[in-house]
Amino acid sequence: MMDWIEGIKNRERRAIARVITFLENDHSDSELLVKELERLTKKAYVIGITGPPGAGKSTLIDCLITTLRAKGLRVGVIVVDPTSPFTGGAILGDRVRMVRHALDENVFIRSMGSRGSLGGLSRATKDAVRVLDAAGFDVIIVETVGVGQSELEIMHLVDSVALVVHPYSGDVVQVFKAGVMEIADLYVVNKADIPGAAKMVAEIEQYVHLTNNHDSWSPSVSQTIPIQGKGIVELWEQFQRHRVFLEESGEGVRRRREQTVREVKERIDAEFQAYLQQYFQEPACKQQLEEVWHGAKLPHQFAREWIKSHLIKQDREGIE
């Protein structure tokens, strides 16, 4: 394991890939590895790219990588794909769209399966960000599949969120209702050479004007045409503008504190679910469930008694 850490210190691609896989598979020694990674953390700038299928997110990221590399920045990319229900692995393989960067030692691209996590963001994604940060990447891009209520998760993982749409997305408020519009720090109208782009920009700007309280950050609306390389530099400038805002306003620290609290809650939930799954296999539990089945005890009564007895027991005995 320490060989892997040394490999990450030396920015070895094979070591980076192996550590991400190790953490993704949730081995028992993952905690020790994460602890070592935290000592190497350099606080990279982490940006999230989300939006509906067909918006051109991967092509946009491909061009963004080119722009960042031209500035001498090392770039890590995590593409969160849908998960195969049979293998648990990522099935889209969006990396093929970024294949031209494969031989660049200062670019690392990894697809990760969602594994059923809400919104496609697996718990291992945060650990993957840690690995890339520890390896010295300056900018880490996280792309999530699709968009919807569950994609609100991305705001709990990155510093800045860009919501990518295209002119064929239709009425923007209808497409991105239920709070998804509100998570964006930047809006990107991609494929802006398509008719309807100006209308889409106007709709988003109107939305921003109506919903922004003008006391803090006002999201920008960028137009990009990746196949022509247009608007990419300007988009990065908007990301940089937001990064400065995060640092100067203290919003960046506040967000990362919230992300830490959320991760702790998620880890507790995962541990509890594992414990619960094991308990339900025990004969004593099956016997008690029979009482519920036959009506001797109500489900919520059983649950309440179970929580009281087990939490009190854990508190008295101490949690290892």
WODAPE-V804038 format. One record per run of one state. SS is the DSSP state (a for helix, b for strand, c for the rest). FROM is the first residue (numbers start at 0). TO is the last residue. Records with the same first field share a line. If there is no record, write none. Layout:
SS->FROM-TO ; FROM-TO
This chain:
c->0-0 ; 9-11 ; 24-28 ; 40-43 ; 51-55 ; 70-73 ; 81-81 ; 83-88 ; 90-92 ; 101-105 ; 113-116 ; 120-121 ; 134-137 ; 144-147 ; 156-158 ; 169-170 ; 175-179 ; 183-184 ; 190-195 ; 211-218 ; 228-228 ; 230-230 ; 249-249 ; 279-281 ; 293-297 ; 317-319
a->1-8 ; 12-23 ; 29-39 ; 56-69 ; 93-100 ; 117-119 ; 122-133 ; 148-155 ; 166-168 ; 171-174 ; 180-182 ; 196-210 ; 225-227 ; 231-248 ; 250-278 ; 282-292 ; 298-316
b->44-50 ; 74-80 ; 82-82 ; 89-89 ; 106-112 ; 138-143 ; 159-165 ; 185-189 ; 219-224 ; 229-229
